[in-house]
Amino acid sequence: MGGCRVKHKDRLAFVTRGLTKSYGEGRSTVHALRGVDLDIPEGEIVVMLGASGSGKSTLLNILGGLDRPTSGTARFRDIDMGCLSDEGLTKFRRMHVGFVFQFYNLMPSLTALENVELVTEIAENPMPAQRALELVGLTHRLDHFPSQLSGGEQQRVAIARAIAKQPDVLFCDEPTGALDSATGRAVLEVLDQVNAELNATVLMVTHAANIAGMAHRVIRLVDGQIGRVEVNKTRLPPAEIEW
Ligand SMILES: Nc1ncnc2c1ncn2[C@@H]1O[C@H](COP(=O)(O)OP(=O)(O)OP(=O)(O)O)[C@@H](O)[C@H]1O
């Protein structure tokens, strides 16, 4: 019998079970994650919402291999992330994930192209830096320094840098947090396009509930636990998101 092949959309990028993360000890312990069970399918745009302190960044950092849980398991495809050494986690990040943060973290003394080349020079299977900048609509700004670019353009360079290594997953922590609405929308359009064209799973943490409209899946964190997971049957294109 055929039909045993898993459809791309049905494959899971991440699976977590009983994930906890505590900071500190004794009476000052903060329980940032308190038992997170999550399945994140490949190729989706997933938006993570929750009040300040609900654990969004903590979860993102663990899934991105920047931090380790206190207990529980996290799996990326068939890799049990808990089995990876520090070196293994670095390799995981290098091979599979790209990060975009609220503040762009560009090197001020390097041009847009050189900022992206920092990544393409060490990645295993990069696209040309110029192509990454073309994908985010910045072909005309290759030789500009960050100080010569608008906030939205700087964020697009940061996205180009993150996608240049052709990551399987793009982690975005408040990617539009420092941007006005029109610029923020343009950045979301780029993320939408990266998801569609590169087939990258996009995991986005945000305070802005309106952004959830463009997601395939919306995860709400409440006090370090999953409050609710919603699957959007109809997604809004970023251009139609209300701010
Ligand atoms: N390195 C740390 N040391 C101690 N406590 C921490 C640390 N990082 C996070 N926390 C605490 O863990 C909890 C969850 O933090 P986290 O940053 O994951 O929340 P968040 O939902 O991303 O918040 P925000 O929306 O404000 O960024 C908070 O109470 C925070 O103070």
The ligand as a Tripos MOL2 file, in Angstrom:
@<TRIPOS>MOLECULE
LIG
   31    33     1     0     0
SMALL
NO_CHARGES

@<TRIPOS>ATOM
      1 N1         18.4960   35.1530   32.3050 N.pl3     1 LIG1
      2 C1         17.4500   35.2560   33.1420 C.ar      1 LIG1
      3 N2         17.6400   35.2370   34.4710 N.ar      1 LIG1
      4 C2         16.5910   35.2990   35.3260 C.ar      1 LIG1
      5 N3         15.3000   35.3990   34.9300 N.ar      1 LIG1
      6 C3         15.0720   35.4220   33.6050 C.ar      1 LIG1
      7 C4         16.1250   35.3610   32.6510 C.ar      1 LIG1
      8 N4         15.5800   35.4100   31.4160 N.ar      1 LIG1
      9 C5         14.2470   35.5020   31.5970 C.ar      1 LIG1
     10 N5         13.9480   35.5160   32.9070 N.ar      1 LIG1
     11 C6         12.5950   35.5800   33.4940 C.3       1 LIG1
     12 O1         11.8320   34.5310   32.9370 O.3       1 LIG1
     13 C7         10.4970   34.9550   32.6650 C.3       1 LIG1
     14 C8         10.1830   34.7730   31.1860 C.3       1 LIG1
     15 O2         10.9980   35.6680   30.4400 O.3       1 LIG1
     16 P1         10.9000   35.8100   28.8510 P.3       1 LIG1
     17 O3         11.9290   36.8120   28.4360 O.co2     1 LIG1
     18 O4         10.9690   34.4630   28.2360 O.co2     1 LIG1
     19 O5          9.4370   36.3840   28.6670 O.3       1 LIG1
     20 P2          8.7730   37.0630   27.4020 P.3       1 LIG1
     21 O6          7.4040   36.5010   27.2980 O.co2     1 LIG1
     22 O7          9.6580   36.9140   26.2180 O.co2     1 LIG1
     23 O8          8.7300   38.5600   27.8860 O.3       1 LIG1
     24 P3          8.7960   39.9190   27.0320 P.3       1 LIG1
     25 O9          7.5640   39.9250   26.1900 O.co2     1 LIG1
     26 O10         8.7630   40.9870   28.0960 O.co2     1 LIG1
     27 O11        10.0810   39.8930   26.2500 O.co2     1 LIG1
     28 C9         10.4200   36.3970   33.1330 C.3       1 LIG1
     29 O12         9.8780   36.4190   34.4310 O.3       1 LIG1
     30 C10        11.8650   36.8450   33.1470 C.3       1 LIG1
     31 O13        12.0750   37.8410   34.1270 O.3       1 LIG1
@<TRIPOS>BOND
     1     1     2 1
     2     2     3 ar
     3     2     7 ar
     4     3     4 ar
     5     4     5 ar
     6     5     6 ar
     7     6     7 ar
     8     6    10 ar
     9     7     8 ar
    10     8     9 ar
    11     9    10 ar
    12    10    11 1
    13    11    12 1
    14    11    30 1
    15    12    13 1
    16    13    14 1
    17    13    28 1
    18    14    15 1
    19    15    16 1
    20    16    17 2
    21    16    18 1
    22    16    19 1
    23    19    20 1
    24    20    21 2
    25    20    22 1
    26    20    23 1
    27    23    24 1
    28    24    25 2
    29    24    26 1
    30    24    27 1
    31    28    29 1
    32    28    30 1
    33    30    31 1
@<TRIPOS>SUBSTRUCTURE
     1 LIG1         1 GROUP 0 **** ****
